[in-house]
Amino acid sequence: MRLFFSAIVVWGMWKVLPYEKVLSPSGISHIIDVSIFGGEDAMVWFRPLIIAAALLYVLEWLNPLGLIVLTLAHLGYNTLDGSQDYTNHRYNIYGLILLAMCAGEVWWLGRRWFAKGSAIANAVRHSYQLYFAQCAIAAVYVTSAITKLSKSDGQWLLRSHYLAKSVVKTHRQTFYDNPEGLVVPAIPAVAQWLGEHPHITRIAFGFGFFLELFAFLALWNRAWALFIGLSIIFFHLGVELIMKLDFRENQYVAFIFMVNLPFWAWWVTQGRKSQTLNTGRSGLL
């Protein structure tokens, strides 16, 4: 899991940011000059840095140095990208997971004095890393559901059929971004259908809403994590199909930390004999 996660985090910071300064400060850019992460020159030192940090994290050398450096690099890079007069939250879920795992590492460093160096202690440490990552993912979705309720005075489900208008907007985003020489597209057939069938629309979007609201069930055990993880992946596939909104990063982390394919491959071949699925928190990894 460390290998896959570090790979997508590094890839998310690989492109050159064509910015030389912060136009609209946000987050840590209020106190730190994040412009150092922009431009071709920055990549000369930045790419080797994140590769080295990823290797330290994956191989678990000098823990938790690799994870901390990767987290700081992610925060600086994406803060600069999000401080250019527009909001870019594409990689926010990566940052939240990195911060949660850093918190887990710091917590573990304080606890390790009570169980020094044993294999069991290391296994539990890895399990808590996974648990903290799952907490971060679940928090993103539960927060989204609560925000929907808060912003709509609790009426989100009843008003969800109006999302047909949002479907039209997202389909026309290309025109809004560059209207010159383009023809305003017709109302998409899916938006037309959703608008004409409000009750079915409420039911369909309601499934997504309750998936977000109860995403914390992924923390119960591995089976629930698998179910919630797969549901999140297919939920975003449906959103992309209907609304042309891409949430690939969310799908990646759901697959890595919730579906956790390596564990299930191991469990099918060996783990069933020891009933690992029914163990406590130490069996979360």
Residue pairs with C-beta under 8 A, 6 or more apart in sequence:
1 130
1 256
1 257
1 260
1 262
2 57
2 58
2 60
3 58
4 256
5 97
5 133
5 253
5 256
5 257
6 54
6 57
6 58
6 70
7 54
8 94
8 249
8 252
8 253
8 256
9 50
9 54
9 70
9 74
9 94
9 98
10 50
10 51
10 54
10 70
12 74
12 91
12 94
12 249
13 46
13 50
13 73
13 74
13 77
13 78
14 47
16 39
16 40
16 42
16 43
17 37
17 38
17 39
17 42
17 77
17 80
17 81
18 38
18 39
19 35
19 38
19 39
19 80
19 81
19 84
20 35
20 38
20 39
21 35
21 38
22 29
22 33
22 34
22 35
22 80
22 83
22 84
23 83
23 84
23 85
24 83
24 84
24 85
25 83
26 79
26 82
26 83
27 75
27 79
27 82
27 83
28 34
28 75
28 76
28 79
29 79
29 80
29 83
32 76
34 76
34 77
34 79
34 80
34 83
35 80
36 42
36 76
37 46
37 76
37 77
37 80
38 80
46 73
46 77
49 69
49 73
50 69
50 70
50 73
52 66
52 69
53 65
53 66
53 67
53 69
53 70
53 73
54 66
54 70
55 61
55 66
56 62
56 63
56 65
56 66
56 67
56 69
57 66
57 67
57 70
58 66
60 66
63 105
64 102
64 105
64 106
64 109
67 98
67 101
67 102
67 105
68 102
68 105
70 98
71 95
71 98
71 99
71 101
71 102
74 91
74 94
74 95
74 98
75 95
78 88
78 91
78 92
78 95
81 88
82 88
82 89
90 249
91 249
92 140
93 136
93 137
93 140
93 249
93 250
93 253
94 249
94 253
96 136
96 139
96 140
97 133
97 136
97 137
97 253
97 257
99 136
100 132
100 133
100 135
100 136
101 129
101 132
101 133
101 136
103 132
104 128
104 129
104 131
104 132
105 129
107 128
108 125
108 128
112 121
112 125
115 121
115 124
120 282
123 282
123 285
124 281
124 282
126 285
127 281
127 282
127 283
127 284
127 285
128 281
128 284
129 285
130 257
130 260
130 284
130 285
131 219
131 281
131 284
133 253
133 257
134 218
134 219
134 225
134 257
134 258
134 284
135 219
137 215
137 218
137 232
137 250
137 253
137 254
137 257
137 258
138 215
138 216
138 218
138 219
138 228
140 215
140 250
141 211
141 212
141 213
141 215
141 232
142 212
142 213
142 215
142 216
144 212
145 209
145 210
145 212
145 213
145 215
146 213
148 156
148 209
148 212
149 156
152 159
156 209
157 202
157 205
157 206
157 209
158 202
160 201
160 202
160 205
160 206
160 209
161 194
161 195
161 198
161 199
161 201
161 202
161 205
163 194
163 201
163 205
164 191
164 192
164 194
164 195
164 201
165 191
165 195
166 243
167 188
167 190
167 191
167 194
167 242
167 243
168 187
168 188
168 191
169 176
170 243
170 244
170 245
171 185
171 188
171 191
171 243
171 244
172 184
172 185
173 244
174 182
175 182
175 183
175 184
175 185
190 242
194 201
194 242
195 201
207 235
208 235
208 238
208 239
211 228
211 231
211 232
211 235
215 228
215 232
217 224
217 228
218 224
218 225
218 227
218 228
218 229
218 258
219 225
221 277
221 278
222 260
222 263
222 277
222 283
222 284
223 277
225 257
225 258
225 259
225 260
226 258
226 259
226 260
226 264
228 254
228 258
229 254
229 255
229 257
229 258
229 259
229 260
230 254
230 258
230 259
232 250
232 251
232 254
232 258
233 251
233 254
233 255
233 259
236 247
236 248
236 250
236 251
237 251
239 245
239 247
240 246
240 247
255 261
263 271
263 285
267 276
267 277
271 277
276 283
277 283
